[in-house]
């Protein structure tokens, strides 16, 4: 511990220390340069990307994102039509279009590459509703 002067008028200074249970004895071990706090780095889960091509109307999914991470959508190719991102919490039986502040969200009529959503409910899934009028679309959901 370093030597720090205590200024008047108090004449005292509160001291705080962080400790952990020593692996061998189970006794308190104070954290310092020789005994750092034991931590383990955990890589957050990432969902398997969902990608493919479409040239006819249809539905694509499910993409089940890992909670708490942004979901990116990529739409590419020479296509015309409308792609709508939908969300379901009942394995796709019921799908709702995304909204933000009560306004439609996640509706595309041109190529895009951007974060579209952040999910926090375990098991919720995203789908694409694709209505094609011409061309071929390449799509991708990823985290």
C-alpha positions in Angstrom: 0.0 0.0 0.0 1.3 3.5 -0.8 2.0 6.1 1.7 -0.5 9.0 1.3 -0.6 12.0 3.6 -3.8 12.6 5.5 -4.9 16.2 5.4 -6.4 18.1 8.3 -9.0 18.7 9.6 -10.2 15.1 9.4 -7.1 13.3 10.3 -8.4 10.1 8.9 -9.1 8.5 5.5 -11.4 5.6 4.8 -9.7 2.6 3.2 -11.4 0.2 0.9 -10.1 -3.1 -0.5 -11.4 -5.7 -2.9 -10.8 -9.3 -2.2 -11.7 -12.8 -3.3 -11.5 -16.3 -1.9 -8.1 -17.8 -2.4 -8.2 -20.9 -4.5 -6.0 -23.0 -2.1 -7.2 -22.0 1.3 -10.6 -20.3 0.6 -9.4 -17.4 2.8 -9.7 -13.7 1.8 -7.0 -12.7 -0.6 -6.7 -8.9 -1.2 -6.4 -7.8 -4.8 -3.1 -6.2 -5.7 -0.5 -6.2 -8.5 0.7 -9.7 -7.5 -2.8 -11.1 -7.0 -5.1 -9.6 -9.6 -8.9 -10.2 -9.5 -9.5 -13.5 -11.2 -11.8 -13.0 -14.2 -12.8 -15.0 -17.2 -13.4 -13.4 -20.6 -16.6 -14.7 -22.2 -17.3 -14.3 -25.8 -21.0 -13.5 -26.3 -23.1 -15.9 -28.3 -23.6 -15.1 -31.9 -26.4 -16.6 -34.0 -25.6 -18.5 -37.2 -26.2 -16.1 -40.1 -29.1 -16.7 -42.5 -28.5 -16.0 -46.1 -29.7 -16.9 -49.6 -31.3 -15.7 -52.8 -34.8 -15.1 -53.9 -36.4 -14.3 -57.2 -40.0 -15.2 -56.3 -42.4 -14.1 -53.5 -41.9 -16.0 -50.3 -40.9 -16.0 -46.6 -37.5 -16.6 -45.2 -36.6 -17.6 -41.7 -36.4 -18.1 -38.8 -33.3 -16.1 -37.8 -33.1 -16.5 -34.0 -30.7 -13.8 -32.8 -28.6 -13.9 -29.7 -30.1 -11.5 -27.2 -28.5 -8.1 -26.6 -26.6 -7.8 -29.9 -27.5 -5.9 -33.0 -28.9 -7.8 -36.0 -27.6 -6.7 -39.4 -29.5 -7.1 -42.6 -27.9 -7.1 -46.0 -30.0 -6.9 -49.2 -28.2 -6.9 -52.5 -28.6 -7.6 -56.2 -30.6 -6.3 -59.1 -34.2 -6.6 -57.8 -37.5 -4.8 -57.5 -40.1 -5.4 -54.9 -40.6 -5.1 -51.2 -38.8 -6.8 -48.3 -40.4 -6.6 -44.8 -38.7 -7.7 -41.6 -41.1 -9.5 -39.3 -40.8 -10.8 -35.7 -42.4 -13.8 -34.0 -42.4 -15.2 -30.5 -44.3 -18.4 -31.3 -42.1 -20.2 -33.8 -43.5 -18.2 -36.8 -47.1 -19.0 -36.3 -47.8 -15.3 -35.8 -45.6 -12.7 -37.4 -45.7 -9.0 -36.8 -44.0 -6.3 -38.9 -41.4 -4.3 -37.0 -42.3 -0.8 -35.7 -40.4 1.9 -33.9 -42.5 4.5 -32.0 -45.6 3.2 -33.7 -44.2 3.7 -37.2 -43.4 1.0 -39.7 -39.8 -0.1 -39.6 -37.7 -2.6 -41.6 -39.4 -2.2 -44.9 -37.0 -2.1 -47.9 -37.4 -1.5 -51.6 -33.6 -1.1 -52.4 -30.3 -2.6 -51.4 -29.2 -2.1 -47.8 -26.6 -3.1 -45.3 -27.4 -1.8 -41.8 -28.2 -2.8 -38.2 -32.0 -3.4 -38.2 -32.9 -4.7 -34.7 -31.7 -5.6 -31.3 -33.5 -8.5 -29.6 -33.8 -9.0 -25.9 -36.4 -11.8 -25.7 -35.0 -15.4 -25.7 -36.5 -17.4 -28.5 -37.9 -14.5 -30.5 -37.2 -14.9 -34.3 -37.0 -12.7 -37.3 -38.3 -13.4 -40.8 -38.3 -11.8 -44.2 -41.5 -11.4 -46.2 -40.4 -11.0 -49.8 -42.6 -9.7 -52.6 -40.7 -9.7 -55.8 -41.7 -7.9 -59.0 -38.4 -8.4 -60.9 -34.8 -9.5 -60.6 -32.9 -11.6 -58.0 -32.3 -10.6 -54.4 -29.5 -11.7 -52.1 -30.4 -11.4 -48.4 -28.5 -12.0 -45.2 -29.3 -11.7 -41.5 -26.2 -11.8 -39.2 -24.8 -10.6 -35.9 
